[in-house]
Amino acid sequence: MGAPKIKELRGMSDKKLEEMHDNISTHTVVGTSYYLDELNRRIQERNTNIIKKYTIAITVMTAIMALSTIINVILFYLCR
């Protein structure tokens, strides 16, 4: 079985890619980089999730500060 073309790979679902990998993996010898690549992928996924959480927190804090500023300006002009 030859390797699929890049266009075919990009069109495959994750499940199909996993099935192809699992079928081929029983006949393939891998080096240490195979495991390091998976570890790096997992680290990147964890970092991405952390960044998403920080982005949400920063967005909420920015909204609170903007609202507080608006309220402060309104109170300033009402109390003059």
CYANA upper distance limits for C-alpha pairs under 8 A (distance plus 0.5 A):
  4 PRO  CA      8 GLU  CA      6.49
  4 PRO  CA      9 LEU  CA      6.75
  5 LYS  CA      9 LEU  CA      6.80
  6 ILE  CA     10 ARG  CA      6.65
  7 LYS  CA     11 GLY  CA      6.79
  8 GLU  CA     12 MET  CA      6.88
  9 LEU  CA     17 LEU  CA      8.20
 12 MET  CA     16 LYS  CA      6.57
 12 MET  CA     17 LEU  CA      6.98
 13 SER  CA     17 LEU  CA      6.88
 14 ASP  CA     18 GLU  CA      6.66
 15 LYS  CA     19 GLU  CA      6.71
 16 LYS  CA     20 MET  CA      6.71
 17 LEU  CA     21 HIS  CA      6.59
 18 GLU  CA     22 ASP  CA      6.58
 19 GLU  CA     23 ASN  CA      6.67
 20 MET  CA     24 ILE  CA      6.69
 21 HIS  CA     25 SER  CA      6.24
 22 ASP  CA     26 THR  CA      7.53
 24 ILE  CA     28 THR  CA      7.03
 25 SER  CA     29 VAL  CA      8.25
 30 VAL  CA     34 TYR  CA      6.71
 31 GLY  CA     35 TYR  CA      8.19
 32 THR  CA     36 LEU  CA      6.87
 33 SER  CA     37 ASP  CA      6.31
 34 TYR  CA     38 GLU  CA      7.04
 35 TYR  CA     39 LEU  CA      6.75
 36 LEU  CA     40 ASN  CA      6.57
 37 ASP  CA     41 ARG  CA      6.60
 38 GLU  CA     42 ARG  CA      6.75
 39 LEU  CA     43 ILE  CA      6.71
 40 ASN  CA     44 GLN  CA      6.56
 41 ARG  CA     45 GLU  CA      6.67
 42 ARG  CA     46 ARG  CA      6.73
 43 ILE  CA     47 ASN  CA      6.66
 44 GLN  CA     48 THR  CA      6.54
 45 GLU  CA     49 ASN  CA      6.81
 46 ARG  CA     50 ILE  CA      6.80
 47 ASN  CA     51 ILE  CA      6.67
 48 THR  CA     52 LYS  CA      6.71
 49 ASN  CA     53 LYS  CA      6.88
 50 ILE  CA     54 TYR  CA      6.80
 51 ILE  CA     55 THR  CA      6.54
 52 LYS  CA     56 ILE  CA      6.82
 53 LYS  CA     57 ALA  CA      6.77
 54 TYR  CA     58 ILE  CA      6.57
 55 THR  CA     59 THR  CA      6.60
 56 ILE  CA     60 VAL  CA      6.73
 57 ALA  CA     61 MET  CA      6.68
 58 ILE  CA     62 THR  CA      6.51
 59 THR  CA     63 ALA  CA      6.73
 60 VAL  CA     64 ILE  CA      6.74
 61 MET  CA     65 MET  CA      6.65
 62 THR  CA     66 ALA  CA      6.59
 63 ALA  CA     67 LEU  CA      6.61
 64 ILE  CA     68 SER  CA      6.51
 65 MET  CA     69 THR  CA      6.55
 66 ALA  CA     70 ILE  CA      6.79
 67 LEU  CA     71 ILE  CA      6.70
 68 SER  CA     72 ASN  CA      6.50
 69 THR  CA     73 VAL  CA      6.65
 70 ILE  CA     74 ILE  CA      6.72
 71 ILE  CA     75 LEU  CA      6.60
 72 ASN  CA     76 PHE  CA      6.51
 73 VAL  CA     77 TYR  CA      6.87
 74 ILE  CA     78 LEU  CA      6.67
 75 LEU  CA     79 CYS  CA      6.45
 76 PHE  CA     80 ARG  CA      6.91
